């Protein structure tokens, strides 16, 4: 789960005093675009991709309110906003707003499994569950 992984990573990095930037290949234009990623045709696949990129940008960019809004209702019920916001702040302080460097998703009805990778491997999400609700796709990993 991204929240737990980032919190553990942030605490490890802070406690060890380790810093520095990660070296990675240059992300593609679509990966760099993030929020700007838009398609002429709205499909479940394009909507999911946009939601994932928006969530990632909000989470690593320090925008807890926006990231929290993209959690599935059951996750918002399981995680208090203040706790979530602390993790988002820590992730932003340690990693900054890293771009997604690769993305794949498999959709089955209103459920999806998404794998997205970052320049820092410990942030990678593998088969993260997402669900489609009336309000759109929501991260269901909690």
DSSP file (Angstrom, degrees, kcal/mol; ACC not computed):
  #  RESIDUE AA STRUCTURE BP1 BP2  ACC     N-H-->O    O-->H-N    N-H-->O    O-->H-N    TCO  KAPPA ALPHA  PHI   PSI    X-CA   Y-CA   Z-CA
    1    1 A X     >        0   0    0      0, 0.0     4,-2.8     0, 0.0     5,-0.3   0.000 360.0 360.0 360.0 132.8    0.0    0.0    0.0
    2    2 A X  H  >  +     0   0    0      1,-0.2     4,-2.8     2,-0.2     5,-0.3   0.881 360.0  53.5 -57.8 -42.1    1.4    3.3   -1.0
    3    3 A X  H  > S+     0   0    0    138,-0.2     4,-2.2     2,-0.2    -1,-0.2   0.950 114.7  38.8 -62.1 -51.5    0.5    5.0    2.3
    4    4 A X  H  > S+     0   0    0      2,-0.2     4,-2.6     1,-0.2     5,-0.2   0.908 116.5  51.8 -66.8 -41.7    2.3    2.5    4.5
    5    5 A X  H  X S+     0   0    0     -4,-2.8     4,-2.6     1,-0.2    -2,-0.2   0.928 112.6  45.4 -60.3 -46.3    5.2    2.0    2.1
    6    6 A X  H  X S+     0   0    0     -4,-2.8     4,-3.2    -5,-0.3     5,-0.2   0.896 112.3  50.7 -67.1 -39.8    5.8    5.8    2.0
    7    7 A X  H  X S+     0   0    0     -4,-2.2     4,-2.6    -5,-0.3     5,-0.2   0.944 113.2  45.3 -63.3 -46.5    5.5    6.2    5.7
    8    8 A X  H  X S+     0   0    0     -4,-2.6     4,-2.2     1,-0.2    -2,-0.2   0.918 116.2  46.7 -62.0 -43.3    8.0    3.4    6.4
    9    9 A X  H  X S+     0   0    0     -4,-2.6     4,-2.9    -5,-0.2     5,-0.2   0.917 112.3  49.8 -64.9 -43.4   10.3    4.8    3.7
   10   10 A X  H  X S+     0   0    0     -4,-3.2     4,-2.8     1,-0.2     5,-0.2   0.922 111.9  47.6 -62.6 -44.4   10.0    8.3    5.0
   11   11 A X  H  X S+     0   0    0     -4,-2.6     4,-2.6    -5,-0.2    -1,-0.2   0.889 112.9  49.1 -65.2 -38.5   10.7    7.3    8.5
   12   12 A X  H  X S+     0   0    0     -4,-2.2     4,-2.1    -5,-0.2     6,-0.3   0.938 114.0  45.1 -64.7 -47.3   13.7    5.2    7.4
   13   13 A X  H  X>S+     0   0    0     -4,-2.9     5,-1.6     2,-0.2     4,-1.1   0.921 116.4  45.8 -64.5 -44.0   15.2    8.0    5.3
   14   14 A X  H  <5S+     0   0    0     -4,-2.8     3,-0.3    -5,-0.2    -2,-0.2   0.926 114.6  47.1 -65.5 -44.4   14.6   10.6    8.0
   15   15 A X  H  <5S+     0   0    0     -4,-2.6    -1,-0.2    -5,-0.2    -2,-0.2   0.823 117.2  42.7 -69.8 -29.7   16.0    8.4   10.8
   16   16 A X  H  <5S-     0   0    0     -4,-2.1    -1,-0.2    -5,-0.2    -2,-0.2   0.605 104.9-127.6 -89.7 -11.9   19.1    7.5    8.9
   17   17 A X  T  <5 +     0   0    0     -4,-1.1     2,-0.4    -3,-0.3    -3,-0.2   0.769  54.2 154.9  71.7  24.7   19.7   11.0    7.5
   18   18 A X      < +     0   0    0     -5,-1.6    -1,-0.3    -6,-0.3     2,-0.2  -0.683   8.0 148.4 -88.2 138.4   19.8    9.7    4.0
   19   19 A X        +     0   0    0     -2,-0.4     2,-0.1    -3,-0.1    75,-0.0  -0.621   6.5 109.8-142.7-156.8   18.9   12.1    1.2
   20   20 A X        -     0   0    0     -2,-0.2     2,-0.3     2,-0.0    -2,-0.0  -0.307  62.0 -73.3 104.3 171.6   19.8   12.8   -2.3
   21   21 A X        -     0   0    0     -2,-0.1     2,-0.3     1,-0.0    -2,-0.1  -0.766  39.8-118.3-107.7 153.0   18.1   12.5   -5.6
   22   22 A X        -     0   0    0     -2,-0.3     2,-0.5    98,-0.0    98,-0.1  -0.620  21.0-132.5 -87.1 146.6   17.3    9.4   -7.5
   23   23 A X        +     0   0    0     -2,-0.3     2,-0.3    96,-0.2    -1,-0.0  -0.861  39.3 154.2 -99.0 132.2   18.7    8.8  -11.0
   24   24 A X        -     0   0    0     -2,-0.5     3,-0.1    96,-0.0    95,-0.1  -0.967  45.7 -90.2-150.8 162.7   16.2    7.7  -13.6
   25   25 A X        -     0   0    0     -2,-0.3     2,-0.3     1,-0.1    94,-0.0  -0.346  59.8 -84.9 -70.7 160.5   15.7    7.7  -17.3
   26   26 A X        -     0   0    0      1,-0.1    -1,-0.1    -2,-0.0     2,-0.0  -0.518  48.7-123.5 -69.4 126.4   13.8   10.7  -18.7
   27   27 A X        -     0   0    0     -2,-0.3    74,-0.1     1,-0.1    -1,-0.1  -0.309  29.7-100.4 -68.8 155.2   10.0   10.0  -18.5
   28   28 A X     >  -     0   0    0     73,-0.3     4,-2.3     1,-0.1     5,-0.2  -0.207  34.8-103.5 -68.3 166.4    7.9   10.1  -21.6
   29   29 A X  H  > S+     0   0    0      1,-0.2     4,-1.8     2,-0.2    -1,-0.1   0.891 122.9  51.7 -59.2 -41.2    5.8   13.2  -22.4
   30   30 A X  H  > S+     0   0    0      1,-0.2     4,-1.2     2,-0.2    -1,-0.2   0.886 110.7  48.5 -64.8 -37.7    2.6   11.5  -21.3
   31   31 A X  H  4 S+     0   0    0      1,-0.2    69,-0.5     2,-0.2    -2,-0.2   0.878 112.3  48.1 -70.0 -37.2    4.2   10.5  -18.0
   32   32 A X  H  < S+     0   0    0     -4,-2.3    -1,-0.2     1,-0.2    -2,-0.2   0.811 103.7  63.6 -70.9 -29.0    5.5   14.0  -17.4
   33   33 A X  H ><  +     0   0    0     -4,-1.8     3,-2.6    -5,-0.2     2,-0.4   0.877  66.9 156.5 -67.0 -38.7    2.1   15.5  -18.2
   34   34 A X  G >< S+     0   0    0     -4,-1.2     3,-1.8     1,-0.3    -1,-0.2  -0.301  76.5  21.5  52.9-105.7    0.3   13.8  -15.3
   35   35 A X  G 3  S+     0   0    0     -2,-0.4    -1,-0.3     1,-0.3    -2,-0.1   0.803 122.5  60.4 -63.1 -29.3   -2.7   16.1  -14.8
   36   36 A X  G <  S+     0   0    0     -3,-2.6     2,-0.6    -4,-0.1    -1,-0.3   0.628  76.5 113.5 -75.4 -10.1   -2.4   17.4  -18.3
   37   37 A X    <   +     0   0    0     -3,-1.8     2,-0.3    -7,-0.1    16,-0.1  -0.482  43.1 154.3 -64.8 112.3   -2.9   13.8  -19.6
   38   38 A X        -     0   0    0     -2,-0.6     2,-0.4     4,-0.0     3,-0.0  -0.974  31.1-148.4-139.8 152.9   -6.2   14.0  -21.4
   39   39 A X        -     0   0    0     -2,-0.3     3,-0.0     1,-0.1    -2,-0.0  -0.902  20.4-132.8-121.0 151.0   -7.8   12.1  -24.2
   40   40 A X  S    S+     0   0    0     -2,-0.4     2,-0.5     1,-0.1    -1,-0.1   0.836 100.2  50.6 -67.8 -32.4  -10.2   13.2  -26.8
   41   41 A X  S    S-     0   0    0     -3,-0.0     2,-0.7     2,-0.0    -1,-0.1  -0.930  83.4-138.5-112.3 126.8  -12.3   10.2  -26.1
   42   42 A X        +     0   0    0     -2,-0.5     2,-0.3     4,-0.1    -2,-0.0  -0.750  35.7 159.4 -87.2 116.6  -13.3    9.4  -22.5
   43   43 A X     >  -     0   0    0     -2,-0.7     4,-2.8     1,-0.1     5,-0.3  -0.863  55.7-104.9-127.1 162.8  -13.0    5.6  -21.9
   44   44 A X  H  > S+     0   0    0     -2,-0.3     4,-2.5     1,-0.2     5,-0.2   0.893 122.5  52.8 -54.6 -38.1  -12.7    3.7  -18.6
   45   45 A X  H  > S+     0   0    0      2,-0.2     4,-2.3     1,-0.2    -1,-0.2   0.926 112.3  42.4 -65.0 -45.3   -9.0    3.2  -19.4
   46   46 A X  H  > S+     0   0    0      2,-0.2     4,-2.3     1,-0.2    -2,-0.2   0.880 114.9  50.7 -71.2 -36.0   -8.3    6.9  -20.0
   47   47 A X  H  X S+     0   0    0     -4,-2.8     4,-2.2     2,-0.2    -2,-0.2   0.907 111.5  48.4 -65.8 -41.1  -10.4    7.9  -17.0
   48   48 A X  H  X S+     0   0    0     -4,-2.5     4,-2.7    -5,-0.3     5,-0.2   0.942 111.2  49.8 -63.5 -47.7   -8.5    5.4  -14.8
   49   49 A X  H  X S+     0   0    0     -4,-2.3     4,-2.6     1,-0.2     5,-0.2   0.919 111.0  49.1 -59.0 -44.0   -5.1    6.6  -16.0
   50   50 A X  H  X S+     0   0    0     -4,-2.3     4,-2.4     1,-0.2    -1,-0.2   0.909 111.5  49.8 -62.8 -41.2   -6.0   10.2  -15.4
   51   51 A X  H  X S+     0   0    0     -4,-2.2     4,-2.8     2,-0.2    -2,-0.2   0.915 111.4  48.5 -63.6 -43.2   -7.2    9.3  -11.8
   52   52 A X  H  X S+     0   0    0     -4,-2.7     4,-2.7     2,-0.2    -2,-0.2   0.937 113.6  46.1 -63.3 -47.0   -4.0    7.4  -11.1
   53   53 A X  H  X S+     0   0    0     -4,-2.6     4,-2.5    -5,-0.2   -18,-0.2   0.898 113.9  49.1 -63.3 -39.9   -1.8   10.2  -12.3
   54   54 A X  H  X S+     0   0    0     -4,-2.4     4,-2.5    -5,-0.2    -2,-0.2   0.924 112.1  48.2 -65.2 -44.3   -3.8   12.8  -10.4
   55   55 A X  H  X S+     0   0    0     -4,-2.8     4,-3.2     2,-0.2     5,-0.2   0.934 112.9  48.3 -60.6 -47.2   -3.7   10.7   -7.2
   56   56 A X  H  X S+     0   0    0     -4,-2.7     4,-2.7     1,-0.2     5,-0.4   0.930 112.5  47.7 -60.8 -47.1    0.1   10.3   -7.6
   57   57 A X  H  X S+     0   0    0     -4,-2.5     4,-1.4     1,-0.2     6,-0.3   0.904 115.7  45.1 -61.3 -42.3    0.7   13.9   -8.2
   58   58 A X  H  <>S+     0   0    0     -4,-2.5     5,-2.5    -5,-0.2     4,-0.5   0.940 115.4  47.1 -67.0 -46.7   -1.5   15.0   -5.3
   59   59 A X  H ><5S+     0   0    0     -4,-3.2     3,-0.9     1,-0.2    33,-0.2   0.960 122.4  32.7 -61.8 -54.7    0.1   12.3   -2.9
   60   60 A X  H 3<5S+     0   0    0     -4,-2.7    -1,-0.2     1,-0.2    -2,-0.2   0.686 114.9  61.4 -78.3 -17.1    3.7   13.0   -3.7
   61   61 A X  T 3<5S-     0   0    0     -4,-1.4    -1,-0.2    -5,-0.4    -2,-0.2   0.448 115.2-111.0 -87.8  -0.6    3.0   16.7   -4.3
   62   62 A X  T < 5S+     0   0    0     -3,-0.9     2,-1.2    -4,-0.5     3,-0.2   0.621  75.4 133.1  85.1  12.4    1.8   17.3   -0.7
   63   63 A X     >< +     0   0    0     -5,-2.5     4,-2.2    -6,-0.3     5,-0.2  -0.661  22.6 168.7 -98.1  79.2   -1.9   17.9   -1.6
   64   64 A X  H  > S+     0   0    0     -2,-1.2     4,-3.1     1,-0.2     5,-0.2   0.864  71.4  57.2 -61.2 -39.5   -3.4   15.6    1.0
   65   65 A X  H  > S+     0   0    0      1,-0.2     4,-1.7     2,-0.2    -1,-0.2   0.921 110.7  42.7 -60.3 -45.0   -7.0   16.9    0.5
   66   66 A X  H  > S+     0   0    0      2,-0.2     4,-0.8    -3,-0.2    -1,-0.2   0.917 116.4  47.5 -68.9 -43.3   -6.9   16.1   -3.2
   67   67 A X  H >< S+     0   0    0     -4,-2.2     3,-0.9     1,-0.2    -2,-0.2   0.915 110.7  52.1 -64.0 -42.6   -5.3   12.7   -2.7
   68   68 A X  H >< S+     0   0    0     -4,-3.1     3,-1.6     1,-0.3    -1,-0.2   0.865 103.9  57.6 -62.3 -37.1   -7.7   11.8    0.1
   69   69 A X  H 3< S+     0   0    0     -4,-1.7    -1,-0.3     1,-0.3    -2,-0.2   0.741 101.4  57.8 -65.2 -22.5  -10.7   12.6   -2.2
   70   70 A X  T << S+     0   0    0     -3,-0.9    69,-3.1    -4,-0.8     2,-0.3   0.320  85.3 101.1 -93.2   8.0   -9.4   10.0   -4.6
   71   71 A X  B <  S-a  139   0A   0     -3,-1.6    69,-0.2    67,-0.2    59,-0.0  -0.672  85.0-102.8 -85.2 147.9   -9.5    7.2   -2.0
   72   72 A X    >>  -     0   0    0     67,-3.2     4,-2.1    -2,-0.3     3,-0.9  -0.343  36.3-108.1 -62.3 151.2  -12.5    4.8   -2.2
   73   73 A X  H 3> S+     0   0    0      1,-0.3     4,-2.0     2,-0.2     5,-0.2   0.865 119.6  55.8 -52.3 -40.4  -15.1    5.5    0.5
   74   74 A X  H 3> S+     0   0    0      1,-0.2     4,-1.0     2,-0.2    -1,-0.3   0.844 108.2  49.0 -64.5 -31.1  -14.1    2.4    2.5
   75   75 A X  H <> S+     0   0    0     -3,-0.9     4,-1.8     2,-0.2    -1,-0.2   0.887 108.3  52.1 -73.8 -39.4  -10.5    3.7    2.6
   76   76 A X  H  < S+     0   0    0     -4,-2.1    -2,-0.2     1,-0.2    -1,-0.2   0.851 110.3  50.4 -63.8 -32.0  -11.6    7.1    3.8
   77   77 A X  H  < S+     0   0    0     -4,-2.0    -1,-0.2    -5,-0.2    -2,-0.2   0.787 113.8  45.1 -72.5 -27.0  -13.6    5.4    6.5
   78   78 A X  H  < S+     0   0    0     -4,-1.0     2,-0.5    -5,-0.2    -2,-0.2   0.703 112.5  51.9 -89.6 -21.6  -10.5    3.3    7.5
   79   79 A X  S  < S-     0   0    0     -4,-1.8    -1,-0.2    -5,-0.1     2,-0.1  -0.964  80.9-131.7-124.2 118.3   -7.9    6.1    7.5
   80   80 A X     >  -     0   0    0     -2,-0.5     4,-2.4     1,-0.1     3,-0.2  -0.405  21.0-125.3 -65.1 141.4   -8.4    9.4    9.4
   81   81 A X  H  > S+     0   0    0      1,-0.2     4,-3.2     2,-0.2     5,-0.2   0.900 108.7  54.2 -56.4 -44.3   -7.7   12.4    7.2
   82   82 A X  H  > S+     0   0    0      1,-0.2     4,-1.7     2,-0.2    -1,-0.2   0.887 110.2  46.7 -61.5 -39.1   -5.2   13.8    9.7
   83   83 A X  H  > S+     0   0    0     -3,-0.2     4,-1.6     2,-0.2    -1,-0.2   0.922 113.8  48.5 -65.8 -44.1   -3.2   10.6    9.7
   84   84 A X  H  X S+     0   0    0     -4,-2.4     4,-2.5     1,-0.2    -2,-0.2   0.921 108.9  53.4 -61.0 -45.2   -3.3   10.5    5.9
   85   85 A X  H  X S+     0   0    0     -4,-3.2     4,-2.6     1,-0.2    -1,-0.2   0.862 105.3  54.5 -61.3 -36.9   -2.2   14.1    5.7
   86   86 A X  H  X S+     0   0    0     -4,-1.7     4,-2.2    -5,-0.2    -1,-0.2   0.904 109.6  47.1 -62.6 -40.9    0.8   13.4    7.9
   87   87 A X  H  X S+     0   0    0     -4,-1.6     4,-2.8     2,-0.2    -2,-0.2   0.916 111.8  50.2 -67.0 -43.0    1.9   10.6    5.5
   88   88 A X  H  X S+     0   0    0     -4,-2.5     4,-2.5     2,-0.2    -2,-0.2   0.924 111.1  49.1 -61.7 -44.6    1.4   12.8    2.4
   89   89 A X  H  X S+     0   0    0     -4,-2.6     4,-2.5     1,-0.2    -1,-0.2   0.919 112.5  47.8 -60.8 -43.6    3.4   15.6    4.0
   90   90 A X  H  X S+     0   0    0     -4,-2.2     4,-2.4     2,-0.2     5,-0.2   0.917 111.7  50.0 -64.1 -43.2    6.3   13.2    4.9
   91   91 A X  H  X>S+     0   0    0     -4,-2.8     4,-3.0     1,-0.2     5,-0.9   0.916 112.0  48.0 -61.5 -43.1    6.2   11.6    1.4
   92   92 A X  H  X5S+     0   0    0     -4,-2.5     4,-1.0   -33,-0.2    -1,-0.2   0.916 112.0  49.5 -64.1 -42.8    6.4   15.1   -0.2
   93   93 A X  H  <5S+     0   0    0     -4,-2.5    -2,-0.2    -5,-0.2    -1,-0.2   0.887 120.3  35.7 -63.5 -39.1    9.2   16.1    2.1
   94   94 A X  H  <5S+     0   0    0     -4,-2.4    -2,-0.2    -5,-0.2    -3,-0.2   0.911 135.8  14.9 -82.7 -44.7   11.3   13.0    1.4
   95   95 A X  H  <5S-     0   0    0     -4,-3.0    -3,-0.2    -5,-0.2    -2,-0.1   0.716  84.8-152.5-107.5 -25.1   10.5   12.3   -2.3
   96   96 A X     << -     0   0    0     -4,-1.0     2,-1.7    -5,-0.9    -1,-0.1  -0.251  57.4 -36.5  71.5-171.9    9.0   15.4   -3.8
   97   97 A X  S    S-     0   0    0    -36,-0.1    -1,-0.1    -5,-0.1   -36,-0.1  -0.554  72.7-173.7 -89.0  75.2    6.6   15.1   -6.7
   98   98 A X        -     0   0    0     -2,-1.7     2,-0.2   -42,-0.1   -38,-0.1  -0.403  22.4-118.9 -68.9 143.7    8.3   12.2   -8.6
   99   99 A X        -     0   0    0     -2,-0.1    20,-0.6     1,-0.1     2,-0.4  -0.519  23.5-109.7 -80.7 151.2    6.8   11.4  -12.1
  100  100 A X  E     -B  118   0A   0    -69,-0.5    18,-0.2    -2,-0.2   -66,-0.1  -0.669  30.0-169.7 -72.7 130.4    5.3    8.0  -12.9
  101  101 A X  E     +     0   0A   0     16,-3.5     2,-0.3    -2,-0.4   -73,-0.3   0.675  67.2  15.0-101.6 -19.1    7.8    6.4  -15.3
  102  102 A X  E     -B  117   0A   0     15,-1.2    15,-2.1   -71,-0.1     2,-0.3  -0.989  63.0-173.7-151.4 154.0    5.6    3.4  -16.4
  103  103 A X  E     +B  116   0A   0     -2,-0.3     2,-0.3    13,-0.2    13,-0.2  -0.991   8.1 167.5-149.9 132.6    1.9    2.5  -16.1
  104  104 A X  E     -B  115   0A   0     11,-2.5    11,-2.9    -2,-0.3     2,-0.3  -0.987   9.9-176.1-142.8 148.9   -0.2   -0.5  -16.9
  105  105 A X  E     -B  114   0A   0     -2,-0.3     2,-0.5     9,-0.2     9,-0.2  -0.999  16.1-158.4-147.1 145.7   -3.8   -1.3  -15.9
  106  106 A X  E     -B  113   0A   0      7,-2.4     7,-2.3    -2,-0.3     2,-0.4  -0.994  16.9-161.1-123.5 124.3   -6.2   -4.2  -16.2
  107  107 A X  E     +B  112   0A   0     -2,-0.5     2,-0.4     5,-0.2     5,-0.2  -0.884  14.4 177.7-109.9 136.1   -9.9   -3.3  -15.9
  108  108 A X  E >   -B  111   0A   0      3,-3.2     3,-1.6    -2,-0.4     2,-0.3  -0.868  66.5 -58.9-134.5  99.8  -12.7   -5.8  -15.2
  109  109 A X  T 3  S-     0   0    0     -2,-0.4    -1,-0.0     1,-0.2     0, 0.0  -0.500 120.7 -13.9  65.5-122.7  -16.0   -4.1  -14.9
  110  110 A X  T 3  S+     0   0    0     -2,-0.3    22,-2.8    -3,-0.1     2,-0.3   0.174 125.8  79.1 -98.0  16.8  -15.8   -1.5  -12.1
  111  111 A X  E <   -BC 108 131A   0     -3,-1.6    -3,-3.2    20,-0.2     2,-0.3  -0.920  55.2-179.4-123.9 150.7  -12.6   -2.9  -10.7
  112  112 A X  E     -BC 107 130A   0     18,-2.4    18,-2.4    -2,-0.3     2,-0.5  -0.986  21.9-146.3-145.6 154.8   -9.0   -2.4  -11.9
  113  113 A X  E     -BC 106 129A   0     -7,-2.3    -7,-2.4    -2,-0.3     2,-0.4  -0.997  25.4-168.4-120.3 126.8   -5.5   -3.5  -11.0
  114  114 A X  E     -BC 105 128A   0     14,-2.4    14,-2.8    -2,-0.5     2,-0.5  -0.954  13.2-167.2-124.6 133.0   -2.9   -0.8  -11.7
  115  115 A X  E     +B  104   0A   0    -11,-2.9   -11,-2.5    -2,-0.4     2,-0.4  -0.979  16.9 167.7-115.8 124.4    0.9   -1.1  -11.7
  116  116 A X  E     -BC 103 125A   0      9,-2.1     9,-2.9    -2,-0.5     2,-0.3  -1.000  15.5-155.7-139.1 142.2    2.8    2.1  -11.8
  117  117 A X  E     -B  102   0A   0    -15,-2.1   -16,-3.5    -2,-0.4   -15,-1.2  -0.856   3.0-160.5-123.4 150.5    6.5    2.7  -11.3
  118  118 A X  E     -B  100   0A   0     -2,-0.3   -18,-0.1     2,-0.3     6,-0.1  -0.672  41.0 -99.6-118.4 170.5    8.6    5.6  -10.2
  119  119 A X  S    S+     0   0    0    -20,-0.6     2,-0.6    -2,-0.2   -96,-0.2   0.724 117.0  62.2 -63.3 -20.0   12.3    6.5  -10.4
  120  120 A X  S >  S-     0   0    0      1,-0.1     3,-2.1   -98,-0.1     4,-0.4  -0.935  80.7-152.3-108.9 110.5   12.5    5.3   -6.8
  121  121 A X  G >  S+     0   0    0     -2,-0.6     3,-1.6     1,-0.3    -1,-0.1   0.761  87.7  67.8 -56.4 -32.2   11.6    1.6   -6.7
  122  122 A X  G 3  S+     0   0    0      1,-0.3    -1,-0.3  -116,-0.0  -113,-0.1   0.666  98.5  54.7 -66.6 -12.6   10.3    1.5   -3.1
  123  123 A X  G <  S+     0   0    0     -3,-2.1    -1,-0.3     2,-0.1    -2,-0.2   0.580  80.3 122.9 -92.0 -11.7    7.4    3.7   -4.3
  124  124 A X    <   -     0   0    0     -3,-1.6     2,-0.5    -4,-0.4    -7,-0.2  -0.175  52.0-148.0 -55.1 140.2    6.3    1.4   -7.1
  125  125 A X  E     -C  116   0A   0     -9,-2.9    -9,-2.1     3,-0.0     2,-0.6  -0.961  10.6-164.0-112.6 124.7    2.7    0.1   -6.9
  126  126 A X  E    S-     0   0A   0     -2,-0.5   -11,-0.2   -11,-0.2   -12,-0.1  -0.943  70.3 -19.9-117.5 118.6    2.1   -3.4   -8.2
  127  127 A X  E    S-     0   0A   0     -2,-0.6   -12,-0.2     1,-0.2     2,-0.2   0.856  81.3-175.6  55.0  40.9   -1.5   -4.4   -9.0
  128  128 A X  E     -C  114   0A   0    -14,-2.8   -14,-2.4    -3,-0.1     2,-0.3  -0.474  25.8-117.5 -65.6 132.4   -2.9   -1.7   -6.8
  129  129 A X  E     +C  113   0A   0    -16,-0.2    11,-2.7    -2,-0.2     2,-0.3  -0.554  35.3 178.0 -79.4 136.6   -6.7   -2.1   -6.6
  130  130 A X  E     -CD 112 139A   0    -18,-2.4   -18,-2.4    -2,-0.3     2,-0.4  -0.962  10.0-158.0-130.2 149.5   -8.9    0.7   -7.9
  131  131 A X  E     -CD 111 138A   0      7,-2.6     7,-2.9    -2,-0.3     2,-0.6  -0.964  15.5-128.8-129.0 147.3  -12.7    0.9   -8.1
  132  132 A X  E     + D   0 137A   0    -22,-2.8     5,-0.2    -2,-0.4     2,-0.2  -0.848  33.1 172.0 -97.1 126.6  -15.1    2.9  -10.3
  133  133 A X  E >   - D   0 136A   0      3,-2.3     3,-1.8    -2,-0.6   -61,-0.0  -0.651  52.6 -88.2-119.2 177.4  -17.8    4.8   -8.4
  134  134 A X  T 3  S+     0   0    0      1,-0.3     3,-0.1    -2,-0.2    -2,-0.0   0.881 130.4  51.1 -55.2 -38.9  -20.3    7.4   -9.6
  135  135 A X  T 3  S-     0   0    0      1,-0.3    -1,-0.3    -3,-0.0     2,-0.2   0.504 124.1 -98.9 -79.1  -4.0  -17.7   10.1   -8.8
  136  136 A X  E <   - D   0 133A   0     -3,-1.8    -3,-2.3     2,-0.0    -1,-0.3  -0.722  67.1 -14.3 119.1-170.7  -15.1    8.2  -10.9
  137  137 A X  E     - D   0 132A   0     -5,-0.2     2,-0.4    -2,-0.2    -5,-0.2  -0.454  61.0-170.3 -72.2 139.3  -12.1    5.9  -10.3
  138  138 A X  E     - D   0 131A   0     -7,-2.9    -7,-2.6    -2,-0.2     2,-0.3  -0.986  29.5-108.6-134.5 142.6  -10.9    5.7   -6.7
  139  139 A X  E     -aD  71 130A   0    -69,-3.1   -67,-3.2    -2,-0.4    -9,-0.3  -0.545  29.6-172.9 -68.2 125.2   -7.9    4.1   -5.1
  140  140 A X        +     0   0    0    -11,-2.7     2,-0.9    -2,-0.3   -10,-0.2   0.088  45.5 114.5-111.1  20.8   -9.1    1.1   -3.1
  141  141 A X              0   0    0    -12,-0.3  -138,-0.2     1,-0.2  -139,-0.1  -0.816 360.0 360.0 -95.7 103.7   -5.8    0.1   -1.4
  142  142 A X              0   0    0     -2,-0.9    -1,-0.2  -140,-0.1    -2,-0.0   0.327 360.0 360.0-147.6 360.0   -6.3    0.6    2.3
